[in-house]
Amino acid sequence: MATQKYQRDSRRLLEQARGELTQGDLRQASEKGWGAAALMMKAIAEQRGWDHERHRHLTRAASHLRALTGDGDVMDHFARANLLHENYYEDTFSESDVAEGLDRVELLLDKLEPLLDS
């Protein structure tokens, strides 16, 4: 049940992030983009019985997935999402930086979702 909620909320947050970006709220768009990536990673970790309570657990899960799938983009996209999280606090990204970050989050979600058992 938690896995499905994480997955559903992940997609919802990405949609909200795109709305925030359109409205010019780069900080909120950034944080919701990070949240979308984090929740999808939590869905994967939950399903596999991996720790996912802390930030470092999510990074570890991304590393595990890179090793399991052989897809280096998983870690790269997750790292980009983490930069969105940092931008929430630092507010240094341009609109195009945030937009690109959200695109990378969407690519990450598209890669991770098929790894979830239906």
C-alpha positions, 0 to 999 in steps of 0.5 A, a space after each residue: 500500500 505504501 509503495 502505491 501511495 509513494 508512486 502516486 504522490 510522486 507523479 502528483 508532485 511532479 505535476 505540481 512542480 510544473 505548475 509552480 514553475 509556470 507561476 514563477 515560484 522556482 523554490 517550490 518547483 524545485 522542492 516539489 521536483 525533489 519530492 517527486 524523485 524522493 517518493 519514487 525512490 522510496 516506492 522502489 526501496 519500500 518494495 525491495 525492503 531497503 531502508 528509505 527513512 533518511 536522505 542517505 538511504 535514498 542515495 544508497 537506493 539510487 546507487 543500488 539501482 544503478 548497479 542492478 540495472 547497469 543504467 548510470 542515468 538513474 544515479 545522474 538523474 537522482 543527483 540532479 533531483 538532489 540539486 533541486 532540493 539544494 536550490 530550495 534553500 539556496 535559490 540560485 537556479 534560473 528558470 531554465 535550470 529548474 525546468 531542466 531539473 524537472 525534465 530529469 526528474 521525469 526521466 528518472 520516474 519513467 525509468 523507475 516506475 517499470 521496476 515496481 511490481 504492479 
